Amino acid sequence: MAEESDLEKTEPASPRKLQQAREEGDVPRSRELATCTLLLSAGAALWFTGGNIIRQINALLASGLAFDREMAFDMNLLISHTAPRIVDLLIACAPAALVLMVVALATPMLIGGWLVSAKALQPKFSRMNPIKGLGNMVSKRAGVELLKAVGKAVLVGWIAWMVIRFELDAVMALSVEPLKSGTEHLGQLMLVSFLFIASGLILIAAIDAPYQMWAHAKKLMMSRQDVKQEAKETDGNPEIKAKIRQQQREIARRRMMSEVPTADVVVTNPTHYAVALKYAENGMRAPKVVAKGADEVAAKIREIAAENNVVLLEAPPLARALYRHTDLGDEIPEGLYIAVAEVLAYVFQLRAYGKHGGKRPVEPHDLDVPPQMDPLNPAAQDADARDMK
């Protein structure tokens, strides 16, 4: 049952899958919305510019029917006589054509947006499969398209019938009107009827556009297994990532261990913690932590320090405080300045003793470590409890 639930497509499409679908040319599109906007825009454009277009057509027809004998035998004269009228007609049609071009380019922005996909242009031989084609003919999508076509035909037919019934008297009266006024009246009736019939497509587009968006989203839905697989492909396999993190830790540990021989002192717990400190008077504002570790890592730090004659100092409170409040490369906190200064003074005195002899310096004890910085001190534990609250 759990495997079946993981395979059910219950999850919305991820941004990555939506992007992949878009790259393949798969975006929601509503042909009804495009048809509706283009028809209404064409009707509106003709409403405002139709009169000028008709006048230019009349002028072109009149010019084409009126010519002398010389034009009949000289094509150049005929072209020079007709060309200005054709140019005037094109200029008259330009506003309507511009409106249609703008609407055609803007309509895709309403649903799906502009899309240029090279993958969509590539041939797919699977589309030539006749069995799959027959399956598409009886699919759920084909049934929806059939219902849309029937609904559109019924709605447009009903609107057309109502318009004809309403304008029937005006249409019959055209037969007794003068030719010029009757022609203008007929053009107005045709344009008004066209706009009314095209307006009926608004209802179809208002239903089809949300449906196409819903159908597209449903088609791209993912199962939980798909989501998990995509997460693996995007973020990487968890096992591989764990191995990479382990390798990164090993590299960082080796790099840290290479810094231990350069340290001035290693402060120990003595067994649980080890923190290596380095200080250069010219290049550092305060001593820095070049290595730190606990348990096995601390033992390795102590071993490398002993092999390279780095001073080892047992100072449990200071070691715990440094381990708790610093990271690699950090300067020591201000609260530990006094304690670390005593340690470094001891280290420098020990070096001088090794070079020049004399009285051996006394190893420092009871270093001044603020109670709130020692993890084992009750004051520090109370502070941690308050921070957690």
C-alpha positions in Angstrom: 0.0 0.0 0.0 2.8 2.4 0.8 4.5 1.7 -2.6 1.2 2.3 -4.4 0.7 5.7 -2.5 4.2 6.7 -3.5 3.4 6.0 -7.2 0.2 8.0 -7.2 0.5 11.4 -8.7 -0.6 13.5 -5.8 2.1 16.2 -5.7 2.1 19.4 -7.8 4.8 19.8 -10.4 8.1 21.1 -9.1 9.7 24.3 -10.6 12.3 22.0 -12.3 9.7 19.9 -14.0 7.8 23.0 -15.1 11.0 24.4 -16.6 11.7 21.1 -18.3 8.2 21.0 -19.8 8.6 24.6 -20.9 11.9 23.8 -22.6 10.1 21.0 -24.5 7.3 23.4 -25.6 4.7 22.1 -23.2 2.9 25.0 -21.8 -0.9 25.7 -21.2 -2.5 27.1 -24.3 -6.2 28.1 -25.0 -7.1 28.2 -28.7 -10.5 29.5 -27.7 -9.0 32.4 -25.9 -6.7 33.2 -28.9 -9.7 32.9 -31.3 -11.9 35.1 -29.2 -9.4 37.9 -28.8 -8.4 37.9 -32.5 -12.1 38.0 -33.7 -13.1 40.7 -31.2 -10.0 42.7 -32.1 -10.7 42.3 -35.8 -14.3 43.4 -35.3 -13.3 46.5 -33.2 -10.6 47.4 -35.7 -13.0 47.2 -38.6 -15.6 49.2 -36.7 -13.2 52.2 -36.4 -11.4 51.8 -39.7 -13.9 50.0 -41.9 -15.3 53.2 -43.4 -12.0 54.3 -44.7 -11.1 50.8 -46.0 -14.4 50.7 -47.9 -13.9 54.1 -49.5 -10.4 53.1 -50.6 -11.8 49.8 -52.1 -14.5 51.8 -53.9 -11.8 54.2 -55.2 -9.7 51.3 -56.4 -12.6 49.6 -58.2 -13.6 52.9 -59.8 -10.1 53.6 -60.9 -9.7 50.0 -62.2 -12.9 50.3 -64.3 -12.1 53.7 -65.7 -9.2 53.7 -68.2 -8.5 54.9 -71.7 -7.3 53.1 -74.8 -3.7 53.8 -74.1 -3.7 52.1 -70.7 -5.2 49.0 -72.3 -2.1 48.6 -74.5 0.5 50.0 -72.1 1.0 48.0 -68.9 3.3 50.7 -67.4 0.6 53.3 -67.7 -1.9 50.9 -66.1 0.4 50.2 -63.2 1.2 53.9 -62.6 -2.5 54.6 -62.7 -3.5 51.8 -60.3 -0.5 51.8 -57.9 -1.4 54.9 -55.9 -4.8 53.5 -55.1 -3.4 50.2 -54.0 -0.9 52.1 -51.7 -3.8 54.1 -50.3 -5.7 50.8 -49.6 -2.7 49.3 -47.9 -2.3 52.4 -45.7 -6.0 52.2 -44.8 -5.7 48.5 -43.8 -2.5 49.1 -41.9 -4.1 50.2 -38.5 -6.3 47.0 -38.5 -3.4 44.8 -39.4 -1.3 46.4 -36.7 -4.0 45.8 -34.1 -4.3 42.2 -35.1 -0.5 41.7 -35.0 -0.3 43.3 -31.5 -3.2 41.2 -30.2 -1.7 38.0 -31.7 1.6 38.7 -29.9 0.0 39.7 -26.6 -2.5 36.9 -26.3 0.0 34.2 -25.4 1.0 36.4 -22.4 -2.4 35.8 -20.9 -1.8 32.1 -20.5 1.5 30.3 -20.9 3.6 33.3 -22.0 5.9 33.6 -25.0 7.8 30.4 -25.8 10.6 29.6 -28.3 11.6 26.0 -28.0 14.0 24.2 -30.3 12.9 20.8 -28.8 9.3 21.5 -29.9 10.5 21.8 -33.5 12.3 18.5 -33.5 10.5 15.6 -35.2 8.9 13.0 -32.9 8.4 9.7 -34.7 6.2 8.5 -31.8 3.5 10.9 -33.2 3.3 8.8 -36.3 2.3 5.7 -34.3 -1.3 4.8 -35.6 -2.1 2.9 -32.5 -1.3 5.8 -30.3 -3.2 8.1 -32.6 -6.3 5.9 -32.3 -5.9 5.9 -28.5 -5.8 9.7 -28.5 -9.0 9.8 -30.5 -10.9 8.0 -27.7 -9.0 9.6 -24.8 -10.5 11.9 -22.1 -8.9 14.9 -23.7 -10.6 14.1 -27.1 -13.9 13.8 -25.3 -13.4 17.2 -23.7 -12.5 18.7 -27.1 -15.6 17.2 -28.6 -17.8 18.7 -25.9 -16.2 22.0 -26.4 -16.8 21.9 -30.2 -20.4 20.9 -29.7 -20.9 23.6 -27.0 -19.3 26.2 -29.2 -21.4 25.3 -32.2 -24.6 25.4 -30.2 -23.8 28.7 -28.5 -22.6 30.5 -31.7 -25.5 29.1 -33.6 -28.0 30.3 -31.0 -26.5 33.8 -30.9 -26.5 33.9 -34.7 -30.1 32.9 -34.8 -31.0 35.5 -32.2 -29.1 38.2 -34.2 -30.8 37.2 -37.5 -34.2 37.1 -35.8 -33.7 40.6 -34.3 -32.3 42.1 -37.5 -34.7 40.3 -39.9 -36.8 43.4 -40.6 -33.7 45.5 -41.3 -32.3 42.8 -43.6 -35.6 42.7 -45.6 -35.7 46.5 -45.8 -32.4 46.5 -47.6 -34.1 45.5 -50.9 -36.0 48.8 -51.1 -33.1 51.1 -50.1 -30.9 53.0 -52.6 -27.8 51.1 -53.6 -25.3 53.3 -51.8 -27.2 53.6 -48.5 -28.2 50.0 -48.7 -24.6 48.9 -49.1 -23.5 50.9 -46.1 -26.4 49.6 -44.1 -25.6 46.0 -45.1 -22.0 46.5 -44.0 -23.1 47.9 -40.6 -25.5 44.9 -40.1 -22.8 42.4 -41.0 -20.2 44.1 -38.7 -22.7 44.3 -35.7 -23.7 40.7 -36.2 -20.1 39.6 -36.4 -19.3 41.4 -33.1 -22.3 39.8 -31.4 -21.5 36.3 -32.6 -17.8 36.8 -31.7 -18.8 38.0 -28.2 -20.4 34.7 -27.6 -16.9 33.2 -27.6 -16.0 35.1 -24.5 -18.0 32.6 -22.4 -16.2 29.7 -24.1 -12.8 31.3 -23.6 -13.6 32.1 -19.9 -14.2 28.4 -19.4 -11.5 27.0 -21.6 -8.6 29.1 -20.3 -8.9 28.0 -16.6 -9.5 24.4 -17.7 -6.4 24.3 -19.9 -4.3 25.6 -17.0 -5.8 23.0 -14.6 -5.4 20.2 -17.2 -1.7 21.2 -17.8 -1.0 21.3 -14.0 -2.7 17.9 -13.6 -0.8 16.4 -16.4 2.5 17.4 -14.9 1.7 16.3 -11.3 4.3 14.1 -9.7 4.3 11.1 -7.4 6.2 11.1 -4.2 8.7 8.8 -5.8 9.2 11.3 -8.6 9.8 14.0 -6.0 12.3 11.9 -4.2 14.1 11.0 -7.5 14.2 14.6 -8.5 15.6 15.6 -5.2 18.4 13.0 -5.6 19.2 14.3 -9.1 19.1 17.9 -8.0 20.8 17.7 -4.6 22.7 14.5 -5.2 22.4 11.1 -3.7 22.5 11.3 0.1 25.0 8.4 0.3 27.3 10.2 -2.2 26.9 13.5 -0.4 27.8 11.8 2.9 31.0 10.3 1.4 31.9 13.7 0.0 31.4 15.4 3.4 33.5 12.6 4.9 36.3 13.2 2.4 36.0 17.0 3.0 36.4 16.4 6.8 39.4 14.2 6.2 41.0 16.8 4.0 40.3 19.6 6.5 41.7 17.3 9.3 44.9 16.7 7.4 45.3 20.4 6.7 44.7 21.1 10.4 47.2 18.5 11.4 49.8 20.1 9.1 49.5 23.3 11.1 50.3 21.7 14.5 54.1 21.7 14.1 53.9 25.5 13.6 52.0 26.1 16.8 53.6 27.7 19.9 51.7 25.6 22.5 49.1 22.8 22.7 46.8 23.2 25.6 45.3 19.9 26.8 42.6 18.6 29.1 44.8 16.4 29.3 43.1 13.6 27.4 39.8 14.7 26.1 40.6 18.0 24.5 43.6 19.6 22.7 43.9 23.1 21.3 47.0 24.3 19.4 47.7 28.1 19.7 50.0 30.2 17.6 51.1 33.8 18.1 53.3 36.1 16.0 53.9 39.6 17.4 54.2 41.3 14.0 51.3 39.6 12.2 48.6 38.9 14.7 46.5 41.0 17.0 45.8 38.1 19.3 46.8 34.4 19.4 44.9 32.2 17.0 43.7 28.6 17.1 45.4 26.5 14.4 44.1 23.1 15.5 41.6 21.7 17.9 40.0 18.3 18.6 38.5 15.9 21.0 39.3 12.3 22.0 41.1 10.6 19.0 41.7 13.9 17.2 43.1 15.4 20.4 45.4 12.4 20.8 46.7 12.8 17.3 47.3 16.5 17.9 49.3 15.7 21.1 51.3 13.1 19.2 52.3 15.4 16.3 53.1 18.2 18.8 55.4 15.9 20.8 57.1 14.7 17.6 57.8 18.4 16.6 58.9 19.6 20.1 55.8 21.8 20.5 55.1 22.6 24.1 52.3 20.6 25.7 50.6 22.2 28.7 47.9 20.6 30.8 45.3 23.2 31.7 41.9 21.5 31.7 39.6 24.6 32.3 41.5 26.6 29.6 41.4 23.7 27.1 37.7 23.2 27.6 37.0 27.0 27.2 39.1 27.3 24.1 37.5 24.2 22.5 34.0 25.5 23.3 34.3 29.1 22.3 36.6 29.1 19.3 36.8 27.7 15.8 39.8 27.0 13.5 41.5 30.2 12.5 39.7 32.3 15.2 41.4 34.6 17.6 41.0 33.7 21.2 38.1 35.4 23.0 38.9 38.5 25.1 37.9 36.7 28.3 40.8 34.3 27.8 43.5 36.9 27.1 45.0 36.8 30.6 45.1 33.0 30.9 46.6 32.6 27.4 49.1 35.4 28.1 50.4 33.5 31.1 50.7 30.3 28.9 52.6 32.1 26.2 54.9 33.8 28.7 55.7 30.4 30.1 56.4 29.1 26.5 58.7 31.9 25.7 60.5 31.6 29.0 60.9 27.9 28.3 62.5 28.6 24.9 64.9 31.0 26.5 65.8 28.4 29.1 66.5 25.9 26.4 68.8 28.3 24.6 70.6 30.0 27.4 70.1 27.8 30.5 69.5 29.2 33.9 66.5 28.5 36.1 63.8 26.4 34.5 60.4 28.3 34.4 57.6 27.1 36.6 54.6 25.6 34.7 51.6 27.9 35.3 48.7 26.6 37.3 45.3 27.9 38.4 45.0 30.0 35.2 42.4 32.8 35.3 39.6 31.3 33.2 36.2 33.1 33.6 33.7 30.6 35.2 31.1 31.3 32.6 33.5 30.2 29.8 34.3 26.8 31.3 31.6 24.3 30.1 31.9 22.2 33.3 31.5 25.2 35.6 27.9 25.5 37.1 27.8 29.2 36.1 28.4 28.3 32.4 25.8 25.5 32.6 23.2 27.9 34.0 24.0 30.4 31.2 23.5 27.7 28.6 20.2 26.7 30.2 19.0 30.3 30.0 20.0 30.6 26.4 18.1 27.5 25.5 15.0 28.9 27.0 
